[in-house]
Amino acid sequence: MNDNAALIERYLAAFNASDWSAMLDCLHEDVAHDLNESGREIGHAAFRDFLAMMARQYRETLSDIVVMTAANSGRAAAEYTVHGEYLATAPGLPEANGQRYTVPAGQFFEIDDGKITRVTTYYNLKAWIAAVSAR
């Protein structure tokens, strides 16, 4: 396994452990975070705030993780399955009442000097809304 793949696996393992500090340790101080179907946030403080919001509204773990890296490049990707529970209503989304969901998702990464400099997350929001609305 190369260093970039190990970094991404460490980042995702920290997510599964809800170890926000370990996740932040994987990120460059000025990390660019592209949220699914939304905007871009920059830096550790914004990412920390995002993690706090996620912890309030969702409980999620990832399985079936596959990490892919490009040879001689600072780019990587991960594909996985998200298993979650919707804990608190997020603005503009259906009402939360503990609905469980499973959705495929992925992330793209840029890495420089051993730190993640960009995280871009993708999942099908319509499929997620359907999953939590069907309950």
C-alpha positions as YAML, in Angstrom:
chain: A
units: angstrom
residues:
- id: 1
  name: MET
  ca: [0.00, 0.00, 0.00]
- id: 2
  name: ASN
  ca: [1.35, 3.44, -0.84]
- id: 3
  name: ASP
  ca: [1.47, 6.40, 1.55]
- id: 4
  name: ASN
  ca: [-1.53, 8.14, -0.05]
- id: 5
  name: ALA
  ca: [-3.72, 5.04, 0.25]
- id: 6
  name: ALA
  ca: [-2.63, 4.61, 3.88]
- id: 7
  name: LEU
  ca: [-3.53, 8.25, 4.60]
- id: 8
  name: ILE
  ca: [-7.02, 7.84, 3.11]
- id: 9
  name: GLU
  ca: [-7.58, 4.58, 4.97]
- id: 10
  name: ARG
  ca: [-6.51, 6.26, 8.23]
- id: 11
  name: TYR
  ca: [-8.89, 9.18, 7.53]
- id: 12
  name: LEU
  ca: [-11.85, 6.85, 6.85]
- id: 13
  name: ALA
  ca: [-11.04, 4.65, 9.86]
- id: 14
  name: ALA
  ca: [-11.09, 7.79, 12.00]
- id: 15
  name: PHE
  ca: [-14.52, 8.61, 10.56]
- id: 16
  name: ASN
  ca: [-15.80, 5.16, 11.49]
- id: 17
  name: ALA
  ca: [-14.42, 5.63, 15.01]
- id: 18
  name: SER
  ca: [-16.00, 9.11, 15.30]
- id: 19
  name: ASP
  ca: [-12.48, 10.33, 16.05]
- id: 20
  name: TRP
  ca: [-12.77, 13.87, 14.68]
- id: 21
  name: SER
  ca: [-9.32, 14.85, 15.98]
- id: 22
  name: ALA
  ca: [-7.69, 12.00, 14.06]
- id: 23
  name: MET
  ca: [-9.60, 13.01, 10.92]
- id: 24
  name: LEU
  ca: [-8.38, 16.60, 11.26]
- id: 25
  name: ASP
  ca: [-4.82, 15.32, 11.73]
- id: 26
  name: CYS
  ca: [-5.05, 13.88, 8.20]
- id: 27
  name: LEU
  ca: [-6.04, 17.24, 6.72]
- id: 28
  name: HIS
  ca: [-3.96, 20.19, 5.63]
- id: 29
  name: GLU
  ca: [-4.72, 23.32, 7.67]
- id: 30
  name: ASP
  ca: [-6.25, 24.96, 4.56]
- id: 31
  name: VAL
  ca: [-8.15, 21.90, 3.33]
- id: 32
  name: ALA
  ca: [-10.81, 22.53, 0.68]
- id: 33
  name: HIS
  ca: [-13.98, 20.62, 1.53]
- id: 34
  name: ASP
  ca: [-16.55, 20.25, -1.26]
- id: 35
  name: LEU
  ca: [-19.86, 19.21, 0.26]
- id: 36
  name: ASN
  ca: [-22.24, 17.02, -1.73]
- id: 37
  name: GLU
  ca: [-24.51, 19.16, -3.94]
- id: 38
  name: SER
  ca: [-23.42, 22.26, -2.03]
- id: 39
  name: GLY
  ca: [-20.55, 24.69, -1.68]
- id: 40
  name: ARG
  ca: [-16.90, 24.64, -0.73]
- id: 41
  name: GLU
  ca: [-15.57, 25.30, 2.75]
- id: 42
  name: ILE
  ca: [-11.92, 26.04, 3.52]
- id: 43
  name: GLY
  ca: [-9.82, 25.18, 6.55]
- id: 44
  name: HIS
  ca: [-9.76, 23.14, 9.74]
- id: 45
  name: ALA
  ca: [-12.25, 25.36, 11.59]
- id: 46
  name: ALA
  ca: [-14.90, 24.95, 8.89]
- id: 47
  name: PHE
  ca: [-14.26, 21.20, 8.73]
- id: 48
  name: ARG
  ca: [-14.49, 20.91, 12.53]
- id: 49
  name: ASP
  ca: [-17.84, 22.75, 12.43]
- id: 50
  name: PHE
  ca: [-19.04, 20.42, 9.68]
- id: 51
  name: LEU
  ca: [-18.09, 17.36, 11.77]
- id: 52
  name: ALA
  ca: [-19.94, 18.77, 14.79]
- id: 53
  name: MET
  ca: [-23.06, 19.32, 12.68]
- id: 54
  name: MET
  ca: [-22.81, 15.81, 11.27]
- id: 55
  name: ALA
  ca: [-22.48, 14.32, 14.76]
- id: 56
  name: ARG
  ca: [-25.67, 16.12, 15.86]
- id: 57
  name: GLN
  ca: [-27.74, 15.13, 12.84]
- id: 58
  name: TYR
  ca: [-26.41, 11.72, 11.76]
- id: 59
  name: ARG
  ca: [-24.72, 8.60, 13.06]
- id: 60
  name: GLU
  ca: [-22.86, 6.97, 10.19]
- id: 61
  name: THR
  ca: [-20.34, 4.25, 9.50]
- id: 62
  name: LEU
  ca: [-18.73, 3.20, 6.24]
- id: 63
  name: SER
  ca: [-18.31, -0.34, 4.91]
- id: 64
  name: ASP
  ca: [-17.13, -1.98, 1.70]
- id: 65
  name: ILE
  ca: [-14.40, 0.66, 1.48]
- id: 66
  name: VAL
  ca: [-12.22, 0.61, -1.63]
- id: 67
  name: VAL
  ca: [-9.39, 3.15, -1.86]
- id: 68
  name: MET
  ca: [-7.86, 3.94, -5.23]
- id: 69
  name: THR
  ca: [-4.77, 6.06, -5.85]
- id: 70
  name: ALA
  ca: [-3.29, 7.38, -9.07]
- id: 71
  name: ALA
  ca: [0.33, 6.41, -9.68]
- id: 72
  name: ASN
  ca: [2.76, 9.29, -9.32]
- id: 73
  name: SER
  ca: [-0.06, 11.64, -8.43]
- id: 74
  name: GLY
  ca: [-1.45, 13.37, -5.39]
- id: 75
  name: ARG
  ca: [-4.94, 12.15, -6.18]
- id: 76
  name: ALA
  ca: [-6.99, 9.40, -4.61]
- id: 77
  name: ALA
  ca: [-10.58, 8.23, -4.40]
- id: 78
  name: ALA
  ca: [-12.62, 6.05, -2.08]
- id: 79
  name: GLU
  ca: [-15.89, 4.26, -2.74]
- id: 80
  name: TYR
  ca: [-17.96, 2.85, 0.10]
- id: 81
  name: THR
  ca: [-21.40, 2.16, 1.51]
- id: 82
  name: VAL
  ca: [-22.79, 4.54, 4.14]
- id: 83
  name: HIS
  ca: [-24.89, 2.99, 6.91]
- id: 84
  name: GLY
  ca: [-26.59, 5.70, 8.89]
- id: 85
  name: GLU
  ca: [-29.23, 6.89, 11.27]
- id: 86
  name: TYR
  ca: [-30.90, 10.28, 10.83]
- id: 87
  name: LEU
  ca: [-30.93, 11.79, 14.34]
- id: 88
  name: ALA
  ca: [-31.94, 15.47, 14.03]
- id: 89
  name: THR
  ca: [-33.66, 17.32, 11.20]
- id: 90
  name: ALA
  ca: [-31.27, 19.10, 8.84]
- id: 91
  name: PRO
  ca: [-32.43, 22.36, 7.25]
- id: 92
  name: GLY
  ca: [-34.30, 21.76, 3.99]
- id: 93
  name: LEU
  ca: [-34.45, 17.99, 4.46]
- id: 94
  name: PRO
  ca: [-37.20, 15.65, 5.67]
- id: 95
  name: GLU
  ca: [-37.97, 15.47, 9.37]
- id: 96
  name: ALA
  ca: [-35.65, 13.18, 11.33]
- id: 97
  name: ASN
  ca: [-37.01, 10.49, 13.61]
- id: 98
  name: GLY
  ca: [-34.22, 7.96, 13.75]
- id: 99
  name: GLN
  ca: [-34.64, 6.64, 10.22]
- id: 100
  name: ARG
  ca: [-31.93, 4.22, 9.13]
- id: 101
  name: TYR
  ca: [-30.47, 4.35, 5.65]
- id: 102
  name: THR
  ca: [-27.87, 2.72, 3.44]
- id: 103
  name: VAL
  ca: [-26.52, 4.58, 0.42]
- id: 104
  name: PRO
  ca: [-23.48, 4.22, -1.82]
- id: 105
  name: ALA
  ca: [-21.08, 7.16, -1.78]
- id: 106
  name: GLY
  ca: [-17.59, 8.22, -2.70]
- id: 107
  name: GLN
  ca: [-14.96, 10.82, -2.10]
- id: 108
  name: PHE
  ca: [-12.18, 12.31, -4.16]
- id: 109
  name: PHE
  ca: [-9.01, 13.58, -2.54]
- id: 110
  name: GLU
  ca: [-5.98, 15.69, -3.36]
- id: 111
  name: ILE
  ca: [-2.91, 15.04, -1.24]
- id: 112
  name: ASP
  ca: [0.23, 17.10, -0.83]
- id: 113
  name: ASP
  ca: [3.18, 16.46, 1.46]
- id: 114
  name: GLY
  ca: [1.36, 13.77, 3.44]
- id: 115
  name: LYS
  ca: [-1.83, 15.77, 4.12]
- id: 116
  name: ILE
  ca: [-5.23, 15.81, 2.42]
- id: 117
  name: THR
  ca: [-5.67, 19.20, 0.74]
- id: 118
  name: ARG
  ca: [-9.10, 18.56, -0.82]
- id: 119
  name: VAL
  ca: [-12.04, 16.32, 0.08]
- id: 120
  name: THR
  ca: [-14.96, 16.15, -2.37]
- id: 121
  name: THR
  ca: [-17.94, 13.99, -1.36]
- id: 122
  name: TYR
  ca: [-20.58, 12.56, -3.69]
- id: 123
  name: TYR
  ca: [-23.74, 10.58, -3.02]
- id: 124
  name: ASN
  ca: [-27.20, 10.54, -4.55]
- id: 125
  name: LEU
  ca: [-29.16, 13.01, -2.40]
- id: 126
  name: LYS
  ca: [-32.47, 12.02, -4.03]
- id: 127
  name: ALA
  ca: [-31.85, 8.38, -3.09]
- id: 128
  name: TRP
  ca: [-30.99, 9.41, 0.49]
- id: 129
  name: ILE
  ca: [-34.18, 11.52, 0.75]
- id: 130
  name: ALA
  ca: [-36.22, 8.60, -0.59]
- id: 131
  name: ALA
  ca: [-34.62, 6.26, 1.95]
- id: 132
  name: VAL
  ca: [-35.44, 8.48, 4.95]
- id: 133
  name: SER
  ca: [-38.88, 9.45, 3.62]
- id: 134
  name: ALA
  ca: [-40.05, 5.86, 3.08]
- id: 135
  name: ARG
  ca: [-40.16, 5.21, 6.83]
...
